[in-house]
Amino acid sequence: MSQPIPLLIPDIPNQAAIQPYLLQIDANRHYSNFGPLVKSLETRLTASFQQHAANPIHVTTVSSATLGLELTLSALNLPKGSRILVPALTFVATLTAIIRTGHIPVISDIDEDSWLLTPEIAQTVLKEKKIQAAIAVATFGHPQDTLSWSKFQKASGVKVIIDAASAFGSQWATATDIPIVFSMHATKSLTAGEGGFVVSGNAKLNNLIRQLSNFGINLDTHSGHPIGYISHIGTNAKLSEYHAAVAHASLDTWEYVAKKRTEMFHQYQHKLKELCGNAVILQSGQPTSAPTTLSIRVGSSQVRNAIEAICAQRNIATRRWYQPLLHHHSARIKPMEVFSCTFAERIATDMLGLPFSTFLGDEDLNRIATAVKDGLETQF
Ligand SMILES: Cc1ncc(COP(=O)(O)O)c(C=O)c1O
């Protein structure tokens, strides 16, 4: 049997790269609760987002993007049972965050080429259904257009959040009135092992998210509430100093890792094109700065099944990323409303995730592209 090709291999800073930050923790004796490494990480991230925004940017770290989404939804203070638009093709955390904060997900379609929920699609839904908020996902790291979403938000009164879990380096907060949530999970290009952060131009919102991440305890002397009392129901979603140490080390080499990821993506694209021609379709739109996954469309469910079977035989891992679509999980997942999802359903029939990591060699790419080609040829 040939060597296995795993779906993903995380590219995380090694012990030597993390060591200087661990020594700082030892010296500081501060391990969590908004310590010096968390603060300096937020400062570094703010500086990078500030380069792409005209208004002041605020960054608040959290223990995961999932909790970042939940706390951002809570901080928006929407009436309980608000209807929140969410694309059918996304990770389940986008959905669970809505239900766990007491709201009703309204599952929507995506654009056939970019695979994104767009303001135009949200506008179509609004003509037939009342919604109070929308979570636009930067699917597979492809950025959302914050300026268009900001226009939509202003015109409709619908609050917009961007779930940019895997889009660090591609998704910027150009329009600062749209909060954006990022993940620093082990599989992401900027990683803390586990972690996340929320970026927005709204200091009040970010302060509230920070308070909610610390059980809801008020630490703000200007808030009008007594210090140490809870004034909101929060949770524990603080990023520890140890996770911040990994994130700092990851940020130190981010440009280098992003370049490696981009080069790998281009090599992959060329190899697929060389062996499969135009039979393989990739997500359209702006290329991502640091891809972490690679999904293709192959024309039909039969061809996808054939490619999956061939890959399994040849020890090549594959995954139908973000499937089943949100509304095809269990009937127990309630409440939920579903709008027309024509393109999402179509994409879900023939989309397949191939192995992607910075550790793939030429021979691996050749084996994967050959398996895809052989699968495509079963249709003739
Ligand atoms: C679109 C999307 N949202 C949310 C998450 C959850 O991120 P985390 O693992 O940091 O909670 C992910 C994870 O991959 C994701 O892809």
The ligand as an SDF file (V2000), in Angstrom:
LIG
                    3D

 16 16  0  0  0  0  0  0  0  0999 V2000
  -16.6350   28.8120    9.1470 C   0  0  0  0  0  0  0  0  0  0  0  0
  -16.1810   28.4020   10.5160 C   0  0  0  0  0  0  0  0  0  0  0  0
  -16.7290   28.9750   11.5940 N   0  0  0  0  0  0  0  0  0  0  0  0
  -16.3430   28.6490   12.8400 C   0  0  0  0  0  0  0  0  0  0  0  0
  -15.3670   27.7050   13.0610 C   0  0  0  0  0  0  0  0  0  0  0  0
  -15.0090   27.3300   14.4640 C   0  0  0  0  0  0  0  0  0  0  0  0
  -13.7230   27.7750   14.8210 O   0  0  0  0  0  0  0  0  0  0  0  0
  -13.1140   27.3430   16.2280 P   0  0  0  0  0  0  0  0  0  0  0  0
  -12.5980   25.9550   16.0640 O   0  0  0  0  0  0  0  0  0  0  0  0
  -12.0210   28.3340   16.4930 O   0  0  0  0  0  0  0  0  0  0  0  0
  -14.1920   27.4270   17.2310 O   0  0  0  0  0  0  0  0  0  0  0  0
  -14.7570   27.0800   11.9700 C   0  0  0  0  0  0  0  0  0  0  0  0
  -13.7100   26.0780   12.1810 C   0  0  0  0  0  0  0  0  0  0  0  0
  -13.0700   25.5970   11.2830 O   0  0  0  0  0  0  0  0  0  0  0  0
  -15.1780   27.4300   10.6690 C   0  0  0  0  0  0  0  0  0  0  0  0
  -14.6450   26.8490    9.5780 O   0  0  0  0  0  0  0  0  0  0  0  0
  1  2  1  0
  2  3  1  0
  2 15  2  0
  3  4  2  0
  4  5  1  0
  5  6  1  0
  5 12  2  0
  6  7  1  0
  7  8  1  0
  8  9  2  0
  8 10  1  0
  8 11  1  0
 12 13  1  0
 12 15  1  0
 13 14  2  0
 15 16  1  0
M  END
$$$$
